[in-house]
Amino acid sequence: RVVISQQTGCAVANWGCGWVVFQDADNDLTQDDDEPTIKLVNEQPGVSITSNGDTPTTLAINNFGQGEAVANRTLTFAPIVVTDDTQACTKVAIAITLRLTPTSGSNQCSGT
């Protein structure tokens, strides 16, 4: 399986500081020295990306292309400094089939 995990040293559920995509050969949701990095994404300045769920720091994708343990997972994208223009805020709900359902609007910044 493949795991997308927020970078180490980040606050829990804060994806805005970056993430790593890696092959998780031993299925422990942790990148070991012998598990290759597929993609490394650095900090996303000016954007807050937060996650909910039982494992808000990881998202695993199995060999069938399905998300594991992602029931009711939501990623919230918002500007770091919220201004009167909160139309820029978007929440993306992730289903186990990795279907994404985005919602945008003035009420999406609350709770970020």
N, C-alpha and C positions, 0 to 999 in steps of 0.2 A: 504494500500500500504506500501511498504518498501522504505526507503530512505537511500542512501549512501551519507554522507556529510563529507566534510573535517572538521577536528577538529577545535574548536574555538581557536582564537588567531593566526591563520595562515594567511599569506598574501593571498589576493584574488587569486583564481585559483591555489594555491600551495597545491597539494595533498601529496607532499613528507613529510610533517610534521605529517601525519596520518589522519585517517578517522574513522567514526563511522557508523555502520549500525543499523537502528532502525525501529520499527513499527510506522508509522505516522497515528495514528487514526483520527486526525482532518484535515489531508491533507493540512497542512500549511508549509511543508518542514522544520519545526523546531521541535527539540526534546523537548517535555514538560516533566515535572516530572513524569507523569503517563504513558509515552510511553516507553516501555522496550527496552533496548539495546540488539541487537542480537549479534553484534561483534564489538570490539574496536581494531583498528590497530594503533600502535604507529609509531613514526617517522621512516622513511626509510633512514638510514644514507647513504650518498654517492650517492643518487639517486635524481634527480629532476623529479617530476611528475607534469605536468601542464595541465590545461584544458582550453578549449575555450567555447564559446556559451553564450546564454543569462543568464544562471544560472550556471556559471563555478564552483560553490562551492557545488552543489548538483546533484544527479542523482536519480530520482524516478522511481520505478518499480511498475506498477499497478497489480491488481489481475489476469490479463491475461498474465502476464510475459512480458509485453511490457514496454519499456522505455518511460517516459513522457518527453516531451520538450528536446529531445536529437538530433534533426535534426542537422546534420553537426558537431556533437560533436567530438572532437579529444583529446585524452590524449597523451602527449608526454613524453616518458621515456628517460632520458639522464643522464650520469654521471655528478656529481656536477662539477668536474674539467674535462673539455673537453681536451683530448689529441689528438695526431695525429690519434689514433685509434677510429674514430667516427663511426666505424661499430657497436659499441655497442648501438647506438641510435636507438630507435624504436618509431614510431607513431602508435597509434591504433585508427582507426575511429570506432565510435559506431553508429549503425543504430537504428531506433525506435524499431525494432524487437530484439534488443540487439545482433545483428550479429556483430562480431568484425572483422575488416579487418586490420591486421598489415602490416606495411611497414618498412623495415630496410635499413640502408645504410649510406654512408658518407654524404648525403645531408639532413638527417633527424634531425641533431642537430641544424640547423639554425633556428633562431626564438625562441629558448627555453629560 
